[in-house]
Amino acid sequence: MPRKPASTRTTALIVAAAMFMEMLDGTVLSTALPAMARSFHADPLNMSVALTSYLLSLAVFIPASGKVADRLGSRTVFAAAIALFTLGSVLCGLSTGLPFLVAARIIQGIGGAMMVPVGRLVLLRTIPKAELVSAMAWLLVPATIGPVVGPPVGGFIVTYLNWRWIFGMNVPIGLAGIVLVLRYIDEIREPEKRPFDVPGLGLTAVSLSCLTFGLEMGSRGAASLRVTAALLAIGVVTGVLYIRHARLHPDPILDLRLMRIPTFRISVYAGACSRVAAGAMPFLLPLMLQLGFGMSAVASGMITFVSAVGSLLMRVTAQPMLRALGYRRTMIWVGMLATFLFGMTAAFRPDWPRSAIYGLLLLGGYFQSLQFMAYNTIAYADIPRERMSAATSFYTTFQQLFLSLGIATSAAALGAAVAIRGNAGPTLPDFSVGFLVVTVVALGAPLVSLWLAPDAGAELSGRLPQQVQLLRTRRRGTLRKPIIRSGTHLLWAARQVWRRRQA
């Protein structure tokens, strides 16, 4: 098949199609979990393993994605990953029980582990940094449509058809994605053949899998305290061994030296706190609406999709917002707003006006999405192009790990609340406890962002030189009074934007 040269926008949209398939799958599955639990005769709380098994597979195999793409070629790996994800979807639809579903989700996860990070790597290697925010906005528009249409479509399928059909939607999307990748994506290989870090991959695989499964099993009481503690201990020990190994290996599978770059380090730490909330929301909210409010799957889906609508609206305002506010103030103030709105979800009750629930979810989706746009672009602001592969693997690994931790944390808080109150199943106050516990963790994100330099990401956001210079002159002492200074900068940036438009 002859290959045509692709523009930045075309490449971004092709990568976005893969992300759309992954996001659609995840949001539809969240809506269908109660129905699947009834089909498998399983406890709804135990269905969280269907989500965490996929995230576990991502965490284990994402570290190798950049190295594999460097050796075999990004186009080859990208197309193969889409094919494997599609195969896993077919197997999920054929599942006869929870163990079968978990195995199929692991296969899906292996495909997803290569699909999204390699697609993002292709984009990062082919565009200048000044166009990164714009390209990411194009990348995330179709990917955001998945969460928008996923809950209502999933609710419709579960209510009026059969949950098995939700996995069949991935087949035509996957086949179309393979054709587009082979036709438009360049084959990019690393010219220098570096030794593959097999011991490092083994250590990270054991560490991440033990930590993820230990947290997941402990959160829902699926194993004894001794087994859970053993899994967590093995995960910590092998993690420490990997850190020692990475210091000696010339090209480790996860390069910890990237954490010396301030913008990358702060994005990882702040993003970790926020992604705990992002991972908890698609698990807690559908369960609360269906089990706590007594809604049908389709009615639940018509509410949960509103967050994704807010996220979609953010795409058209991301560039001007980042240009006006800068990365530091966006990550602090927007992070605070997003965390507050997430915490408000704990107060949802059936007698609330539907418009109030819609409004809070819409605003929460908007600000959380803007927060993640800042994280996902500032992380690569100071990364040299030759280290993009290592940075993408590292960043995506920890991104998925903390999404999984969000599910485990919320499930543990929910299970603990049920046990303390002595209920037979989760009630609305129990769900509130889950949301509030996750909110406390998410508050760490804006606090960590206080350490970001005021002029960080100026090239990405497209700020004016005089704005950057003023920020640099004000940099001294910003950590002493960060909140007051950030508020001053917010007003100053708004005034500058208004003056430019008047001129």
N, C-alpha and C positions, 0 to 999 in steps of 0.2 A: 504494500500500500504506500503510494507516494506521500511524503510528509510535507506539509505546508508550514512556512514560518509563522510563528504566533506572536501577537503583540502582548505587552504586559497584561492588558485587560483580559485577553483571551486565555492566557496561561492561568491568571488568577481565577477565572470562572471555571476552568476545567478542574483545577484543584478544589475549588469550592463545591463542585458537583460531588466529589468524593466525600467532603465534609458533610454535605447535605444528606447523603445516604447514611452516614454514621450517626448524625444528630437525629434524623428522622427515626432511625431504628431505636435509639435510646429513649426518646420521648414517648414513642408509641408503646414500647415495652413497659415503661413506668405506669402508663395508664392501664395496661392490661394485666398487671401483676395480680390484683385480687381475683380476676377471672381465671388466670392460670393456676393460682393456688387452689381454687375449687376444683379445677380439672385434674390436678395432680393429687388432690386430697392432702394438701400441705398447709401448714400454718402461714398466713400472709406475711408475718414478720420474718419467716425463714426464706421468703422469696428474695430478700436482699442479696442472697448469694448469687442470684442470676445477674445482678448488676456488678457485684464486686468480682466475680470470676472473670468477667470481661475486662474490668479495669486491672485486675491482677495480670492477665495476659499482656495487656498493654505495657504495664510497668516492667515486666520481665524482658520483653522483646524490643521495646523502643530503644534501649541503649545501643543495640546493634544496628539500628536502621540506617544511621548515617554512614557507618563503615561498610555495610552491605551495598548501599547505593554508590559509594565511592568505587567499590571494586567491580560491581556488575553493571553499573549504569543506572541513572535515576529513572529513565523511561521504562527499562525492563522491570525494575523492582516495583515501580508505581503500578504498572499494568498487572503484574503478578499479584500484588497485594489486593487490588480491587477484585481480582478473580477469586482469591482465597476468602475474602470477606463475603462475597456473594455465595460461595459454597457453604460457608458457615451459616448463612441466613437460611438456606434451603434445609440444612440439618436441624436448625432450631424449629422450623415449621413442622418437622417430622418427629419432634420429641414426644416420648411416651411417658416421661417422668422427669423429676427435678434433676437427678444425676445426668441423664441424657442431655437435658437442656444446658446444664453447666459445661459439659464437654463440648457441645456445639458452640457455646458462647466463647470458650477458650480458643477454638479454631477461628471464630470471628475476630477475636482479639489479636491473634497473630497477624491477620490481614490488616486490621486497623493500626497495629503497631508500626507497620511499614507504610501504610497508605497515607495517613495524614502528615506525619513528620517529613517523609520524603517529598510529598507534594509541597509542603511549606519550604523545604530546602531548595527545591527547584525555583520557587518564587524569589527567595532571598538571594540566590546566586545570579539572577537575571535582571534585577532592577537596581537603580541607584537608591541610596538611602533617603534622598530627598523625596522620593515617590513611595516610600514604604507605607506611610499612613494611608495614602490613597489606595494603594494596592491591597492593603489589609482590609480596607472597607469593602472593596469589590469582592475580596475573598470571602468575607463573612456575611455578605448579603444572602446568597443562596443557602449558606450554612445556617443562617438564622431562620430562613423560611421553614426548615425542618422542624424546629421546635414550635413554630407557629401552627403549622398544619398537623403536626404529629398528634397532640392530645385529642383534638376533635375527630380526626380520622381514626385514631386508635379506639376512641370511645365508640364511634359508629360501628367499626368492625366488630368490637367485642360485644356490643349490645345487639346488633342485628345479624351478624354473620358468625364467625368463629375466630378466636384469637390467632389461630395458625395462619390466617391470611395476612397478618401484619408483616410477617417475614417475607412473604412473596413479593411485596412491593419493591424490595431491593434488587430483584433479579433483572428487570428491564433497565433500571438505573445503572446497575453494575455493568451490564453488557454494553450500554451506550458509553459509559466511562472508559472502558477498555479500548473501544474504537477511537475515541477522541484523543486518548493519551498516545496511542501508537501513531496517530495522524499528525498531531501538533506539538508534542513535547520533545525537546531535544534530549539526546543521550549524553548525559554529563558524567564523566568519570574523573577521578582524581589521578593526575598523571604519575604521581609518586606512589608506588606500592609499599605501604607500611605494614608491619606485622600485625596480624589480627590478635587482639587481646582475649584469647580463649579463657585463661584463668580468671581474668576480670569479669568476663561475661558470666562465668559460673558462679562467682562470688556474689555479683549483683542479683543474679536470678534467685539464688537461695535466700539472700537477705530480704529482697523485696517481696518475694512470695511468702516467706514465713511471717514477715511483719504484717502483710496485708491479710493473709488468712487468719493469723493469730488475732488481729483486731476484729476481723469480721466474725469469727467463731465466738470470740469472747463477748462481742456486743449482743449476740442473740442467744447466748447460753447453749450453743450447739456442742460444746466440748467441756470437759471438766477443767477446773482451775489449773490443775497440774499440766494438762495438755496445752492449754492456752499459754501458760507461763513458759513452757518449754519452747513453743513456736516463737514467742517473742524474744526469748533469750538467744535462740539460734540466729534469729534475724539481726539482733544487735551485735552479736559476736562476729558473724560473717561480714556485717557492715564495717565494723572496726578493722577487720582483716583486709577488706577491700581498700579502705583509706590508706592503710600501710602499703598495700600493693600499688595503688595509684601513684604514690610518691616516688616509687622506684621505676615504674614502667615508662618508657619514652612516649608511648601513645596509648594511654589507658582508654577503656571502653567508655567511661564517664570521666571526663577531664576535670578534676576538682580545681585545677589552676584557674579555670574560668571564674571562680568565685572571688578572685582578686580584683576583678573589674567591678567598680562600685555600682554602676547602673545595672549590670547583670545580677549582682548579688542581692541588691535591694528588691529588684523585680521578683527574684526567686522567693525571698523570704516573705514579702508582702503578698505576693500571689498565692503562696501556700496557705496563708490564713483565710484569704477570700475564697479560695477554691474549696475549702471545707464547707462553706455555706453553699457554693454552687453545686457541690455534689449532694448535699443534703436535701435541697429543695425538690428535685424531681422524685425523690424517694418519699419524703414526708408529706408534701402537699396532696398528691393524688390519694394517698391512704387516708389522710385526714378528711378529705371531702367525701370519700366513699364510705369509710368506716365510721367517721365521727359525725358527718353531716347527713349520712344516709343517702347520698346521691348515687345515681347510676353512673356507669363509666362514661357515657356520652355527655352527661351533664357536667361531670368532673372535668372532662377534656375541654369543654367550652369555657371553663374558668382558667385552667392552668396554662392555656395557650396565650393568655394576655401578657404574661411576662415576656414572652418571645416577641410579641408585637412591639413592646417598649424597646426591646433590643434592636429590632429592625429599624425603628424610627431613629435610633442613635446613629446609624450608619451615615445618614446624610448630614449630620452635624458634628461628626467626630473631628474633622480637620479644623473647622473654625473654633471649636471649643478648646482643642489642644493649643491652637495658636494663641487664643486669647488668654487662657489660664496658665499655660505651661504644664509640664509634666508633674512637677512637685505639688502644685496646688490642686491639680486634678486628682492625684493619687491620695492626697490628704482629705480634702473637702468632699469630693465625690465619694471617696471610700467611706467617710462617716455617714453620708446620706444613704448610701446603698446598704450599709450595715443596719442603720436605724429602720429603714423600710423592711428589711428582712426580719428584724425583730418584731415589727408590728404584725407580722403574719401569725404570731403566737396568740394574738387577741381575736382572730377571726372566729365568728360564731354564726350559727344558722340564721339568727334574727338580724344580722347586719344587712344594711341595704346592699344589694348586688353592685350598685354603682360604686360604693366605697371600696369593696373588695377589688373590683376592676381597676379603680384608680390607683390603689396602693400597689397592686401587682404591675401595672403599667409603668409607674414611676420607678419601682424597684428594678424592673427589667432594663429600663433606660439607663439608670445610673450604674447598675452593676456591669452592663455591657460597656459603657464608657470607661469604667474602671479597668476592665480587662483589656480594652483596646490600648490603654496606656501601658499596662504591664507587658503586653505582647509585642509592643514596638520598642519601648525603652530598653527592653532586655537586649536587643541587638544593636543599640545605638553605637556602642564602642567596640563591637566585636569585629576583628579583622576578617576579610572575606574568606581567607584560607581556613579560618576556624569556625565558619558558619555551620559546617556539618556537625562538629563536636558540640557546639552550642545548642543546636536544634535538638539533638538527641538528649543532652543533659536537661534542657529546659522542659521538654515534653515528658520526660520520665517523671520528674518531680511534679509536674502538673497533674498527671494521671494518678500518681501516688496519693496526692492530697485530695483529689476528687473521690478516690476510694475511701480515704480516711473520713471524708465528710459523711458518706453513707454509714460507715461503721460507727462514727461518733453519734449520729442522730439515732441509729438503731439501738445503740447502747443506752442512750438517754431515755428513749421511748420505753425500752424494755425495763429499765430500772424504775421508771415512774409507774409502770403497770404493776411491777412486783411490790413496790412500797405501798401503793394504794390497795393492793390485794384484789385487783380486778381480774375478771376472766379474760378480758381483751382490752385493747387500747381505747380510751375515751378522749374527749376533747381536751381536758386538762393535761393528759399525758402527752398529747401532741404539742401542747404549748410548752411543756418542759423541754421537749426535743428541740424546738425552734430557739428557745432562749439559751440553751447550752451552746448551740452552734453560734449564736449571735456573739456570745462572750469570746469565742475563739476568733471570729471574724474581726473583732475590734482591734486585733493586733495589726491588721493591714495598714490602716492610716497612721498608727503609731510608728511602725517601721519606716513608713514613707517620709517621716520627718527628717531622716538622715540623707535624703536625696538632695543633691546640689540644686540650688535655685535655677541654674542655667542648663541643667541636664536635658538632653534631647532637643536643644534649640534647632539643630539642623533638621531633625525629623518633623517638628511641628511647623517649621517655616516662619519662625519669629523674626521680627525686624532686628537688624544689628544693634540699634540704639536700645531696644528692649533687653537684649542679651547683655549689653554692656552695663546697663543700670542694675540688672540682677547680679552681675558679678561684683559691682561695687557695694552692693548690699549684703553680699554673702557672709561677711564677717559677723559673727554673733547670731546667725539665723537659728542655730540649735538652742540658743539661750531662751529666745522668745518666739518659737516657731509658729504658734497659732496666731498671735497678733500680727506678725509680719506677713503670714500667708493671707490674712484678711485684707491687709493694706495692699498687697500685690494684686489681689482679686479686683479691688476697686480700680486700681491703677490700670490694669489690663483692659477692663471694660471701657474706661475713659479713652484709652489709646485706640481701641477698635472703633469707637464712636467718632473720634476725630478723623481717623483715616477715611471713614465712609463719608463724612461731611466734606472732606477735601476732594 
